[in-house]
Amino acid sequence: MASMKKKLLGAVALAVVVPFVPTVAASAGAATIPDDLPFFPAVQESPQITVTTEDGRPVDGLTVHRGDVLLVHGTGFSPLANQGGFPLPVPPGTPNGVYVLYSAFPDHWEPSEGAPAEARSHPHDRMAWVGPDATFNAIPSAPIDMHRSISRVAQPMADDGSFTARIEVDPAATPPGENWGVYVYAGAGSINAAEEFYVPIAYSPEPGPNTPPEPTADLVLDAGLVHRVTETLQGGINPRFGAAKQDGERVSFTRDHDAEATAGDSVQRYRGQITATARFNIVEVAMKDPWIETRADGTRVLTALVSTRHDVGADIMHRVELGPLGPADATGMQPVLNGPVTVGHVALNG
């Protein structure tokens, strides 16, 4: 049974998550620590931000598209602020820095005004987490490596509280509100009204000069179990690079004709990456670039790159066999088999 479950969750790289559910869920529900405890140092700050394009143009009247880059310039922030918040991943007493991102939040979004976390929901790999060196040095890398994933979005704050954060316009498909623009607020569960900023910048879903091609649903996988596990862990599923979410708790990948032409073999190649996470980055597992390979006996096998551990995401992956498929002319959702047992379903549309 454990082997069968690992096959199924290997398709979305979550088999190793299940033993951690009670521990992670308890941590995810932990109360935040007040930022004004008497033994935290008092800070003086007068934060301000300005936003420009990457080449320095002002954003007044600008409409951005997916793939565009914005620079957020901050001054007057305190690198000692925000020492409460969540107990993980930044230890209490260490400054939490600020989040900087482009999205659409509702009218009522500010943590300092009691807006729920759902009002600020966003993929955490599509933002900048700005903080002093002490913030990121304090994030644990053992026994669970939280540092690895956060280091991808970490951007520095200088000793004088200034920073320039580079953010790519890449919002979630369904953001929590309708007010598009740049948002800045205290990171990791801290609450600091002085550091809450919203700069309106219009968004167009139409392709722009920097917009990557839209993914196509050429290979669709059933990911229902992964959805349920990530919901339990207060995390989510994040598709990128040719992958997308589909209705019915399914995920899809795009046929990679260019890679097939370069390889010149019989392997059907698909591109895209699905990353499943838990809150606080305690779990980060990924599946990437599934292939359909034909063995010498004619059996068609689904393979994919998957994380080697539950906390390394796409940084350390290896290609594994997920299971044999049915005949090439089958339509609809086909079973992925592990011996006589169906461990998942896949549909091929291209």
MIDREN-53566 format. One record per residue: residue in one letter; x, y negated, z negated of N, C-alpha, C, O in turn. Coordinates in steps of 0.2 Angstrom, whole numbers, padded with zeros to 4 digits, always signed. Layout:
# MIDREN-53566
aXYZXYZXYZXYZ;...
END
This chain:
# MIDREN-53566
m+0004+0006+0000+0000+0000+0000+0004-0006+0000+0003-0011+0004;a+0010-0006-0004+0014-0012-0004+0017-0013+0003+0018-0019+0005;s+0019-0008+0006+0022-0008+0013+0017-0011+0018+0019-0015+0022;m+0011-0009+0017+0006-0011+0022+0005-0019+0021+0005-0023+0025;k+0005-0021+0014+0003-0028+0013+0009-0032+0015+0008-0038+0018;k+0015-0030+0015+0021-0033+0017+0021-0034+0024+0023-0039+0027;k+0019-0029+0028+0018-0030+0035+0013-0035+0037+0015-0040+0041;l+0007-0035+0034+0002-0040+0036+0005-0047+0034+0005-0052+0038;l+0007-0048+0028+0010-0055+0026+0016-0057+0029+0018-0063+0029;g+0020-0052+0031+0026-0053+0035+0024-0057+0041+0028-0062+0043;a+0018-0056+0044+0016-0060+0050+0015-0067+0048+0016-0072+0053;v+0014-0069+0042+0014-0076+0040+0019-0077+0034+0018-0082+0030;a+0023-0072+0033+0029-0072+0028+0027-0074+0021+0030-0078+0017;l+0021-0070+0018+0019-0072+0011+0019-0066+0007+0016-0066+0001;a+0022-0060+0009+0021-0054+0005+0024-0055-0002+0021-0053-0007;v+0030-0059-0002+0033-0060-0009+0030-0065-0013+0032-0065-0019;v+0025-0068-0011+0021-0073-0015+0017-0070-0020+0017-0073-0026;v+0014-0065-0019+0008-0062-0023+0010-0061-0030+0007-0063-0035;p+0016-0059-0032+0018-0058-0039+0019-0065-0043+0019-0065-0049;f+0020-0070-0039+0021-0077-0042+0015-0080-0043+0015-0086-0046;v+0009-0078-0041+0003-0082-0041+0001-0084-0049+0000-0090-0049;p+0001-0080-0054-0001-0082-0060+0004-0088-0063+0001-0093-0065;t+0010-0087-0062+0015-0092-0064+0015-0098-0061+0014-0104-0064;v+0014-0098-0054+0014-0104-0050+0007-0108-0051+0007-0114-0052;a+0002-0104-0052-0005-0107-0053-0005-0111-0059-0008-0116-0060;a-0002-0108-0064-0001-0111-0071+0003-0117-0071+0001-0123-0074;s+0008-0117-0067+0012-0123-0066+0009-0129-0063+0009-0134-0064;a+0005-0126-0057+0002-0131-0053-0003-0135-0056-0005-0141-0055;g-0006-0132-0062-0012-0135-0065-0009-0139-0071-0013-0141-0075;a-0003-0139-0072+0000-0142-0078-0002-0150-0078-0002-0153-0073;a-0003-0153-0084-0004-0160-0084+0002-0164-0083+0008-0162-0084;t+0001-0170-0080+0006-0174-0079+0009-0178-0086+0005-0178-0090;i+0015-0180-0086+0018-0183-0091+0017-0191-0090+0019-0193-0085;p+0015-0194-0095+0014-0202-0095+0021-0205-0093+0026-0203-0096;d+0021-0210-0089+0027-0214-0087+0029-0219-0092+0035-0222-0092;d+0025-0220-0097+0026-0226-0102+0028-0223-0109+0027-0226-0114;l+0030-0217-0109+0032-0214-0116+0038-0219-0119+0042-0221-0115;p+0038-0220-0125+0042-0224-0128+0050-0223-0128+0054-0228-0128;f+0052-0217-0126+0059-0215-0126+0061-0215-0118+0067-0214-0117;f+0056-0217-0114+0058-0219-0107+0060-0226-0106+0057-0230-0110;p+0066-0228-0103+0068-0235-0103+0063-0239-0099+0060-0237-0094;a+0062-0245-0102+0058-0250-0099+0062-0253-0093+0068-0254-0093;v+0058-0254-0087+0061-0256-0081+0058-0263-0079+0052-0264-0080;q+0062-0267-0076+0060-0273-0073+0061-0272-0065+0066-0271-0063;e+0055-0273-0062+0056-0273-0054+0051-0277-0051+0045-0279-0054;s+0052-0280-0045+0048-0284-0041+0048-0281-0034+0051-0284-0029;p+0045-0275-0033+0046-0271-0026+0042-0275-0021+0037-0278-0022;q+0045-0274-0015+0042-0277-0009+0044-0272-0003+0049-0269-0003;i+0040-0272+0002+0041-0268+0008+0040-0272+0014+0035-0276+0014;t+0044-0271+0020+0042-0273+0026+0043-0267+0031+0046-0262+0029;v+0039-0267+0036+0039-0261+0041+0041-0264+0048+0038-0269+0050;t+0045-0260+0051+0047-0262+0058+0047-0256+0062+0047-0250+0060;t+0048-0257+0069+0049-0251+0073+0057-0249+0073+0060-0253+0069;e+0059-0244+0076+0066-0241+0075+0071-0246+0078+0076-0247+0076;d+0068-0250+0083+0073-0255+0086+0072-0262+0083+0074-0267+0086;g+0068-0263+0077+0068-0269+0073+0062-0273+0075+0062-0279+0072;r+0057-0271+0079+0052-0276+0081+0047-0275+0075+0046-0270+0072;p+0043-0281+0074+0038-0281+0069+0032-0277+0071+0031-0275+0077;v+0028-0274+0066+0022-0270+0068+0016-0273+0068+0011-0270+0069;d+0016-0280+0067+0009-0284+0068+0006-0282+0075+0009-0284+0080;g+0000-0280+0075-0003-0279+0081-0001-0272+0085-0003-0271+0090;l+0003-0269+0082+0006-0262+0085+0001-0257+0084-0002-0256+0079;t+0001-0253+0090-0003-0246+0089+0003-0241+0091+0006-0241+0096;v+0003-0236+0086+0008-0231+0087+0005-0224+0089-0001-0223+0088;h+0009-0220+0091+0007-0213+0094+0011-0208+0090+0016-0209+0087;r+0009-0202+0090+0013-0196+0087+0019-0196+0091+0020-0196+0097;g+0025-0195+0086+0031-0195+0089+0035-0202+0088+0041-0202+0089;d+0032-0207+0087+0035-0214+0086+0038-0214+0080+0036-0210+0075;v+0043-0218+0079+0047-0219+0073+0046-0226+0070+0047-0231+0073;l+0045-0226+0063+0045-0232+0060+0050-0233+0054+0052-0228+0051;l+0052-0239+0053+0057-0240+0047+0053-0244+0042+0050-0249+0043;v+0054-0241+0036+0051-0245+0030+0056-0247+0026+0060-0243+0023;h+0057-0254+0025+0062-0257+0021+0060-0259+0014+0055-0263+0014;g+0063-0257+0009+0061-0258+0002+0066-0262-0001+0072-0261+0000;t+0064-0267-0005+0068-0271-0010+0065-0272-0016+0059-0272-0017;g+0069-0273-0021+0066-0274-0028+0064-0268-0032+0061-0269-0037;f+0064-0262-0029+0062-0256-0033+0067-0255-0038+0073-0257-0038;s+0065-0251-0044+0070-0249-0049+0071-0242-0048+0067-0238-0048;p+0078-0240-0047+0080-0233-0047+0079-0229-0054+0080-0223-0054;l+0077-0233-0059+0076-0230-0065+0068-0229-0067+0066-0226-0072;a+0064-0231-0062+0057-0230-0063+0054-0223-0062+0057-0219-0059;n+0048-0222-0065+0044-0216-0064+0047-0210-0066+0049-0205-0063;q+0048-0210-0073+0051-0204-0076+0047-0199-0079+0049-0194-0082;g+0040-0200-0078+0035-0195-0081+0033-0191-0075+0037-0188-0071;g+0026-0190-0074+0024-0187-0068+0024-0179-0069+0023-0177-0075;f+0024-0175-0064+0024-0168-0064+0030-0165-0068+0035-0168-0067;p+0029-0160-0072+0035-0157-0075+0040-0154-0070+0046-0152-0071;l+0038-0152-0064+0042-0150-0058+0040-0154-0052+0034-0156-0051;p+0045-0154-0047+0051-0151-0047+0056-0156-0050+0062-0153-0052;v+0055-0162-0052+0060-0167-0055+0059-0166-0062+0053-0167-0065;p+0064-0165-0066+0063-0164-0074+0061-0170-0077+0063-0176-0074;p+0056-0170-0082+0054-0176-0085+0061-0180-0088+0065-0177-0090;g+0060-0187-0087+0066-0191-0089+0070-0193-0084+0075-0197-0085;t+0069-0190-0078+0073-0191-0072+0069-0195-0067+0063-0194-0066;p+0071-0201-0064+0067-0205-0060+0064-0201-0054+0068-0197-0051;n+0058-0202-0052+0054-0198-0047+0055-0202-0040+0053-0198-0035;g+0057-0208-0040+0057-0211-0033+0050-0213-0031+0045-0213-0035;v+0050-0213-0024+0043-0215-0021+0042-0211-0015+0047-0209-0011;y+0036-0210-0013+0034-0207-0007+0033-0212-0001+0030-0217-0003;v+0035-0211+0005+0034-0216+0010+0032-0212+0016+0035-0207+0018;l+0026-0213+0019+0023-0209+0024+0018-0213+0029+0016-0219+0027;y+0017-0211+0034+0012-0213+0039+0006-0209+0039+0007-0203+0040;s+0000-0211+0037-0006-0207+0037-0012-0211+0037-0012-0217+0038;a-0018-0208+0036-0024-0212+0035-0028-0210+0029-0030-0204+0028;f-0028-0214+0024-0031-0213+0017-0038-0217+0017-0039-0221+0021;p-0042-0215+0012-0048-0218+0011-0047-0225+0008-0041-0227+0006;d-0052-0229+0007-0052-0235+0004-0049-0235-0003-0045-0239-0005;h-0051-0230-0007-0049-0229-0014-0044-0223-0014-0046-0217-0014;w-0038-0225-0014-0032-0220-0013-0027-0221-0019-0023-0216-0020;e-0027-0227-0022-0021-0228-0027-0022-0224-0033-0027-0223-0036;p-0016-0220-0035-0016-0217-0041-0017-0221-0047-0020-0218-0052;s-0015-0227-0047-0016-0231-0053-0023-0233-0054-0025-0235-0059;e-0027-0232-0049-0034-0234-0050-0038-0227-0050-0045-0227-0049;g-0035-0222-0052-0039-0215-0053-0041-0212-0047-0045-0207-0048;a-0038-0213-0041-0040-0209-0035-0037-0202-0036-0032-0202-0038;p-0041-0197-0034-0039-0190-0034-0033-0189-0029-0032-0192-0024;a-0029-0184-0031-0024-0182-0026-0026-0180-0019-0023-0181-0015;e-0033-0178-0019-0035-0176-0012-0035-0182-0007-0035-0182-0001;a-0036-0188-0010-0036-0195-0006-0029-0196-0003-0029-0200+0002;r-0024-0193-0005-0017-0194-0003-0014-0187+0000-0008-0187+0001;s-0019-0183+0002-0016-0176+0005-0013-0177+0011-0015-0181+0016;h-0007-0174+0012-0003-0175+0018+0003-0169+0018+0004-0167+0012;p+0005-0167+0024+0010-0162+0024+0017-0165+0021+0019-0170+0023;h+0020-0162+0016+0025-0164+0013+0032-0164+0017+0037-0167+0015;d+0032-0161+0023+0038-0161+0027+0037-0167+0032+0041-0167+0037;r+0032-0171+0032+0031-0176+0036+0031-0183+0033+0027-0188+0034;m+0035-0184+0028+0036-0190+0024+0043-0191+0023+0047-0187+0024;a+0045-0197+0019+0051-0198+0016+0050-0198+0009+0045-0201+0006;w+0054-0195+0005+0054-0195-0002+0061-0199-0004+0066-0196-0003;v+0060-0205-0006+0065-0210-0007+0067-0210-0014+0062-0211-0019;g+0073-0209-0016+0075-0209-0023+0083-0210-0024+0086-0209-0019;p+0085-0211-0030+0092-0211-0031+0095-0204-0031+0091-0199-0031;d+0102-0204-0031+0105-0197-0031+0103-0193-0037+0102-0187-0036;a+0102-0196-0042+0100-0192-0048+0094-0188-0048+0093-0183-0050;t+0089-0191-0044+0083-0188-0043+0084-0181-0039+0081-0176-0042;f+0087-0181-0034+0088-0175-0030+0093-0170-0033+0092-0164-0032;n+0098-0173-0036+0103-0168-0040+0100-0165-0045+0102-0159-0047;a+0094-0167-0048+0091-0164-0054+0086-0159-0052+0084-0155-0056;i+0084-0158-0046+0079-0153-0043+0082-0146-0043+0088-0146-0041;p+0079-0142-0047+0083-0135-0047+0083-0131-0041+0079-0132-0036;s+0089-0128-0040+0090-0123-0035+0090-0116-0037+0091-0111-0033;a+0089-0115-0043+0089-0108-0046+0085-0108-0053+0085-0113-0056;p+0081-0103-0054+0081-0097-0051+0076-0097-0045+0077-0093-0040;i+0072-0102-0044+0069-0104-0038+0071-0110-0035+0072-0115-0038;d+0073-0109-0028+0076-0115-0025+0071-0120-0022+0068-0119-0017;m+0070-0125-0026+0066-0130-0024+0070-0136-0021+0067-0140-0017;h+0076-0136-0022+0080-0141-0019+0081-0141-0011+0081-0146-0008;r+0081-0135-0008+0082-0134-0001+0076-0137+0003+0078-0141+0007;s+0070-0136+0001+0065-0139+0005+0064-0147+0004+0063-0150+0009;i+0065-0149-0002+0065-0156-0003+0070-0160+0000+0069-0166+0002;s+0076-0157+0001+0082-0160+0003+0081-0162+0011+0084-0167+0013;r+0076-0159+0014+0075-0161+0021+0071-0168+0022+0071-0171+0027;v+0067-0170+0016+0064-0176+0017+0067-0181+0012+0064-0187+0012;a+0072-0179+0009+0075-0184+0004+0079-0190+0008+0082-0188+0012;q+0078-0196+0006+0081-0202+0008+0083-0206+0003+0080-0207-0002;p+0089-0210+0003+0092-0213-0002+0089-0219-0004+0087-0223+0000;m+0089-0221-0011+0088-0227-0014+0095-0230-0016+0098-0226-0020;a+0097-0236-0015+0103-0239-0017+0102-0241-0025+0097-0241-0027;d+0108-0242-0028+0108-0244-0035+0104-0250-0036+0102-0251-0042;d+0103-0254-0031+0099-0260-0033+0092-0260-0031+0088-0264-0031;g+0090-0253-0030+0083-0252-0028+0081-0253-0021+0075-0253-0020;s+0085-0255-0016+0084-0256-0009+0084-0249-0006+0088-0245-0008;f+0081-0249+0000+0081-0243+0004+0078-0245+0011+0075-0250+0012;t+0080-0240+0016+0077-0241+0023+0075-0233+0024+0079-0229+0025;a+0068-0232+0024+0066-0225+0025+0064-0225+0033+0060-0229+0035;r+0066-0219+0036+0064-0218+0043+0059-0213+0042+0060-0207+0040;i+0053-0214+0045+0047-0209+0046+0045-0209+0053+0044-0213+0056;e+0043-0202+0054+0041-0201+0061+0033-0201+0060+0030-0198+0056;v+0030-0204+0065+0022-0204+0065+0020-0197+0067+0021-0195+0073;d+0018-0193+0062+0016-0186+0064+0011-0184+0058+0012-0179+0054;p+0005-0187+0059+0000-0186+0053-0003-0179+0054-0003-0176+0059;a-0006-0177+0049-0010-0171+0049-0016-0172+0054-0018-0177+0055;a-0019-0166+0056-0024-0166+0061-0030-0169+0058-0034-0173+0062;t-0031-0168+0052-0037-0171+0048-0035-0174+0042-0035-0171+0037;p-0033-0181+0042-0031-0184+0036-0036-0186+0032-0042-0185+0034;p-0035-0188+0026-0041-0188+0021-0045-0195+0022-0050-0195+0018;g-0043-0199+0026-0047-0205+0026-0046-0208+0033-0044-0205+0038;e-0048-0215+0034-0048-0218+0041-0044-0224+0041-0044-0227+0047;n-0040-0226+0036-0036-0232+0036-0029-0230+0038-0025-0228+0034;w-0028-0231+0044-0021-0229+0047-0016-0234+0045-0017-0240+0045;g-0010-0231+0043-0004-0236+0041+0001-0232+0037+0001-0226+0036;v+0006-0236+0035+0011-0234+0031+0009-0235+0023+0006-0240+0021;y+0010-0230+0019+0009-0229+0012+0015-0228+0008+0019-0224+0010;v+0016-0232+0003+0021-0231-0002+0018-0230-0009+0014-0234-0011;y+0020-0225-0013+0018-0225-0020+0023-0220-0024+0027-0217-0021;a+0022-0221-0030+0027-0217-0034+0027-0209-0033+0021-0207-0032;g+0032-0206-0033+0033-0199-0031+0031-0194-0037+0032-0196-0043;a+0030-0188-0035+0030-0182-0040+0025-0183-0046+0027-0181-0052;g+0019-0187-0045+0014-0187-0050+0015-0193-0055+0011-0194-0059;s+0020-0197-0054+0021-0203-0058+0015-0208-0055+0013-0208-0050;i+0014-0213-0060+0009-0218-0058+0012-0225-0059+0014-0226-0065;n+0012-0229-0054+0016-0236-0055+0012-0240-0050+0014-0240-0044;a+0008-0244-0052+0004-0249-0048+0008-0254-0044+0007-0256-0038;a+0014-0256-0047+0018-0261-0044+0021-0258-0037+0023-0262-0033;e+0022-0251-0037+0025-0248-0031+0020-0245-0026+0022-0241-0022;e+0014-0247-0026+0009-0245-0022+0008-0250-0016+0006-0255-0017;f+0009-0248-0010+0008-0252-0004+0005-0249+0001+0005-0243+0002;y+0001-0253+0005-0002-0250+0011-0001-0256+0017-0003-0261+0016;v+0002-0254+0022+0003-0258+0028-0001-0255+0034+0001-0250+0037;p-0007-0259+0036-0011-0256+0041-0007-0256+0048-0004-0261+0050;i-0007-0250+0051-0004-0250+0058-0009-0245+0062-0010-0239+0060;a-0012-0247+0067-0016-0243+0071-0013-0237+0074-0007-0237+0076;y-0017-0232+0075-0015-0225+0078-0019-0224+0084-0025-0224+0083;s-0016-0221+0089-0020-0219+0095-0018-0211+0095-0012-0209+0095;p-0023-0207+0096-0022-0200+0097-0020-0198+0104-0018-0192+0106;e-0020-0203+0109-0018-0202+0115-0010-0201+0116-0007-0204+0111;p-0007-0197+0120+0000-0196+0120+0004-0203+0122+0001-0207+0126;g+0009-0204+0118+0013-0209+0120+0020-0207+0123+0021-0201+0124;p+0025-0212+0123+0031-0210+0127+0035-0205+0122+0039-0201+0125;n+0034-0204+0116+0038-0200+0112+0034-0194+0109+0036-0190+0105;t+0028-0193+0112+0023-0188+0109+0025-0181+0112+0026-0180+0118;p+0026-0176+0108+0028-0169+0111+0022-0166+0114+0016-0168+0112;p+0023-0161+0118+0017-0158+0121+0012-0155+0116+0014-0152+0111;e+0006-0155+0118+0001-0152+0114+0001-0144+0114+0003-0142+0119;p+0001-0141+0108+0001-0134+0108-0005-0131+0111-0010-0134+0111;t-0004-0125+0114-0009-0121+0117-0010-0115+0113-0005-0112+0111;a-0016-0112+0113-0018-0106+0109-0017-0100+0113-0022-0097+0114;d-0011-0098+0114-0009-0093+0119-0009-0086+0115-0010-0081+0117;l-0007-0087+0108-0007-0081+0104-0010-0083+0097-0007-0088+0094;v-0015-0080+0095-0019-0081+0089-0018-0076+0084-0020-0070+0086;l-0016-0078+0078-0016-0073+0073-0021-0074+0067-0022-0080+0066;d-0024-0069+0064-0028-0069+0059-0024-0071+0052-0019-0067+0051;a-0025-0076+0049-0021-0078+0043-0026-0079+0037-0024-0083+0033;g-0031-0076+0037-0036-0076+0031-0033-0075+0024-0034-0079+0020;l-0029-0070+0024-0026-0068+0017-0021-0074+0015-0021-0076+0009;v-0017-0076+0020-0013-0082+0018-0016-0088+0016-0014-0091+0011;h-0022-0090+0019-0026-0096+0017-0028-0095+0010-0027-0100+0006;r-0030-0089+0008-0033-0088+0001-0027-0088-0004-0028-0091-0009;v-0021-0086-0002-0016-0086-0007-0013-0093-0008-0012-0095-0013;t-0012-0097-0002-0010-0104-0003-0015-0108-0006-0013-0113-0010;e-0021-0107-0006-0026-0111-0009-0026-0109-0017-0026-0114-0021;t-0024-0103-0019-0024-0101-0026-0017-0105-0028-0017-0107-0034;l-0012-0106-0024-0006-0109-0027-0006-0116-0026-0001-0120-0026;q-0012-0119-0024-0013-0126-0023-0008-0129-0018-0005-0134-0018;g-0007-0125-0012-0002-0127-0007-0006-0127+0000-0012-0129+0000;g-0003-0125+0005-0006-0125+0011-0002-0122+0017+0003-0119+0016;i-0005-0122+0023-0002-0119+0029+0000-0125+0034-0005-0129+0035;n+0006-0126+0036+0008-0131+0040+0011-0129+0046+0016-0126+0047;p+0007-0130+0052+0009-0128+0058+0013-0134+0062+0012-0140+0061;r+0019-0132+0065+0023-0137+0069+0026-0133+0075+0026-0127+0076;f+0029-0138+0080+0033-0136+0085+0030-0131+0090+0033-0126+0093;g+0023-0132+0091+0019-0127+0096+0014-0123+0092+0011-0119+0096;a+0014-0123+0086+0009-0119+0082+0004-0124+0080+0004-0130+0080;a-0002-0121+0079-0008-0125+0077-0013-0121+0073-0013-0115+0073;k-0017-0124+0069-0022-0121+0065-0028-0120+0070-0030-0124+0074;q-0032-0114+0069-0038-0113+0073-0044-0112+0068-0043-0110+0062;d-0050-0112+0071-0056-0110+0067-0055-0103+0064-0052-0099+0067;g-0059-0102+0059-0059-0095+0056-0053-0093+0053-0051-0087+0053;e-0049-0097+0050-0043-0096+0046-0038-0092+0050-0035-0087+0048;r-0037-0095+0056-0032-0092+0061-0027-0097+0063-0028-0103+0062;v-0021-0095+0065-0016-0099+0068-0014-0097+0075-0015-0091+0076;s-0011-0102+0078-0010-0100+0085-0003-0102+0087+0000-0107+0084;f+0000-0100+0093+0007-0101+0095+0006-0102+0103+0002-0100+0106;t+0011-0106+0105+0011-0108+0112+0016-0104+0116+0021-0102+0114;r+0013-0101+0122+0018-0097+0127+0024-0101+0129+0023-0107+0131;d+0030-0099+0128+0036-0102+0130+0039-0100+0137+0043-0095+0137;h+0036-0102+0142+0038-0100+0149+0045-0102+0150+0048-0098+0154;d+0047-0107+0148+0054-0109+0149+0059-0105+0146+0064-0103+0149;a+0058-0102+0140+0062-0098+0137+0062-0091+0140+0067-0088+0141;e+0056-0089+0143+0056-0083+0147+0059-0083+0153+0063-0078+0155;a+0059-0089+0157+0063-0089+0163+0070-0089+0162+0074-0086+0166;t+0072-0092+0156+0080-0092+0155+0082-0085+0153+0087-0083+0155;a+0078-0082+0149+0080-0075+0147+0080-0070+0152+0084-0065+0153;g+0075-0070+0157+0074-0066+0162+0073-0059+0160+0075-0054+0164;d+0070-0057+0155+0068-0050+0153+0061-0050+0153+0057-0054+0155;s+0058-0044+0150+0051-0043+0150+0048-0045+0143+0042-0044+0142;v+0051-0049+0139+0048-0051+0132+0044-0057+0133+0046-0062+0137;q+0038-0056+0131+0033-0062+0131+0035-0066+0125+0034-0064+0119;r+0037-0072+0126+0039-0077+0120+0034-0082+0119+0031-0085+0124;y+0033-0084+0113+0029-0089+0110+0033-0094+0106+0037-0091+0102;r+0031-0100+0105+0035-0105+0101+0030-0108+0096+0024-0108+0097;g+0033-0110+0090+0029-0113+0085+0031-0110+0078+0034-0105+0078;q+0030-0114+0073+0032-0112+0066+0026-0113+0062+0023-0119+0062;i+0024-0108+0058+0019-0109+0052+0023-0108+0046+0026-0103+0044;t+0022-0114+0041+0025-0113+0035+0020-0113+0030+0016-0118+0030;a+0020-0109+0025+0015-0108+0020+0019-0110+0013+0025-0108+0012;t+0016-0115+0009+0019-0117+0003+0014-0117-0003+0008-0116-0002;a+0017-0117-0008+0014-0118-0015+0016-0125-0017+0020-0128-0015;r+0012-0127-0022+0013-0134-0025+0020-0134-0028+0022-0129-0031;f+0023-0140-0028+0030-0141-0031+0035-0137-0027+0041-0137-0029;n+0034-0135-0021+0038-0131-0017+0041-0125-0020+0047-0123-0018;i+0038-0122-0025+0040-0116-0028+0040-0110-0023+0045-0106-0023;v+0036-0110-0018+0035-0106-0013+0036-0109-0006+0032-0114-0005;e+0040-0107-0002+0040-0110+0005+0042-0104+0010+0048-0103+0010;v+0038-0101+0013+0039-0096+0018+0037-0097+0025+0032-0101+0025;a+0040-0095+0030+0039-0097+0036+0039-0091+0041+0042-0086+0040;m+0035-0092+0047+0035-0087+0052+0036-0092+0058+0033-0097+0059;k+0040-0089+0063+0042-0093+0069+0043-0089+0075+0045-0084+0075;d+0041-0092+0081+0042-0089+0087+0041-0082+0088+0045-0078+0089;p+0034-0080+0088+0033-0073+0089+0034-0071+0096+0034-0075+0101;w+0036-0064+0097+0037-0061+0103+0033-0055+0104+0031-0052+0099;i+0031-0053+0110+0029-0047+0111+0034-0043+0115+0035-0045+0121;e+0037-0038+0112+0042-0034+0115+0039-0027+0117+0035-0024+0114;t+0042-0024+0123+0040-0018+0126+0045-0013+0125+0051-0014+0127;r+0044-0008+0121+0049-0003+0119+0050+0002+0125+0046+0002+0130;a+0055+0006+0125+0056+0011+0130+0051+0016+0131+0050+0018+0137;d+0047+0017+0126+0041+0022+0127+0035+0018+0130+0029+0021+0130;g+0035+0012+0131+0030+0008+0133+0026+0005+0128+0021+0001+0129;t+0027+0006+0121+0024+0003+0116+0025-0005+0116+0031-0007+0116;r+0020-0009+0115+0020-0016+0114+0020-0017+0107+0016-0015+0103;v+0025-0021+0105+0027-0023+0097+0027-0030+0096+0030-0034+0100;l+0023-0032+0091+0024-0039+0089+0029-0040+0084+0030-0037+0079;t+0034-0045+0086+0039-0047+0082+0039-0054+0080+0036-0058+0084;a+0043-0057+0075+0043-0064+0074+0049-0065+0069+0051-0060+0065;l+0052-0071+0069+0056-0073+0064+0052-0075+0058+0047-0078+0058;v+0055-0072+0052+0051-0074+0046+0057-0075+0040+0062-0073+0041;s+0055-0079+0035+0059-0080+0030+0062-0074+0026+0058-0069+0026;t+0068-0075+0025+0071-0069+0021+0069-0069+0014+0070-0064+0010;r+0067-0075+0011+0065-0075+0004+0059-0079+0003+0057-0083+0008;h+0056-0080-0002+0050-0083-0003+0051-0091-0004+0046-0095-0004;d+0058-0093-0004+0059-0100-0006+0064-0103-0001+0067-0108-0002;v+0065-0100+0005+0069-0103+0010+0066-0106+0016+0070-0109+0020;g+0060-0105+0017+0056-0108+0023+0060-0106+0029+0061-0100+0030;a+0061-0110+0034+0064-0109+0040+0071-0109+0040+0074-0108+0045;d+0074-0110+0034+0082-0111+0034+0085-0104+0035+0090-0104+0038;i+0082-0099+0032+0086-0092+0033+0080-0088+0035+0076-0086+0031;m+0081-0085+0041+0076-0081+0044+0079-0075+0048+0085-0076+0050;h+0075-0070+0049+0077-0065+0053+0071-0062+0057+0065-0063+0055;r+0072-0059+0063+0067-0056+0067+0065-0049+0064+0069-0045+0063;v+0058-0048+0063+0056-0042+0060+0050-0039+0065+0047-0043+0068;e+0049-0033+0064+0044-0030+0068+0038-0030+0064+0038-0028+0058;l+0032-0033+0066+0026-0034+0062+0021-0028+0064+0017-0027+0059;g+0022-0025+0069+0018-0019+0071+0016-0018+0078+0017-0023+0082;p+0014-0012+0080+0012-0011+0087+0006-0014+0089+0001-0015+0085;l+0005-0016+0095-0001-0019+0098-0005-0014+0102-0002-0008+0104;g-0011-0016+0104-0015-0011+0108-0013-0012+0116-0007-0015+0117;p-0017-0010+0120-0015-0010+0127-0015-0017+0130-0018-0021+0127;a-0011-0018+0135-0010-0025+0138-0016-0028+0141-0017-0034+0141;d-0021-0024+0143-0027-0027+0146-0033-0028+0141-0038-0029+0143;a-0031-0027+0134-0036-0027+0129-0038-0035+0128-0034-0039+0130;t-0044-0036+0127-0047-0043+0126-0049-0044+0119-0050-0039+0115;g-0050-0050+0117-0052-0052+0110-0047-0051+0105-0041-0050+0107;m-0049-0051+0099-0044-0049+0093-0042-0042+0093-0046-0038+0092;q-0035-0041+0094-0033-0034+0094-0030-0032+0087-0027-0037+0084;p-0030-0026+0085-0027-0024+0079-0020-0024+0079-0017-0022+0084;v-0016-0026+0074-0009-0025+0073-0009-0019+0068-0011-0019+0062;l-0006-0013+0070-0006-0007+0067+0000-0006+0063+0006-0007+0065;n-0001-0002+0057+0005+0001+0053+0003+0008+0052+0000+0010+0047;g+0005+0012+0057+0002+0019+0057-0005+0019+0058-0007+0016+0063;p-0009+0022+0054-0016+0023+0055-0020+0017+0052-0026+0016+0053;v-0016+0012+0049-0019+0007+0045-0019+0000+0049-0014-0002+0052;t-0024-0004+0050-0024-0010+0053-0022-0015+0048-0026-0016+0043;v-0017-0019+0049-0014-0024+0044-0015-0031+0046-0013-0035+0043;g-0018-0032+0052-0020-0039+0055-0022-0039+0061-0023-0033+0064;h-0024-0045+0064-0027-0045+0071-0023-0051+0075-0022-0056+0072;v-0023-0050+0081-0020-0055+0086-0024-0055+0092-0026-0050+0095;a-0024-0061+0095-0028-0062+0102-0023-0065+0106-0019-0070+0104;l-0022-0062+0112-0018-0065+0117-0022-0069+0123-0026-0065+0126;n-0020-0075+0124-0024-0079+0129-0020-0081+0134-0022-0085+0139;g-0013-0080+0134-0009-0082+0139-0002-0080+0138+0003-0081+0142;
END
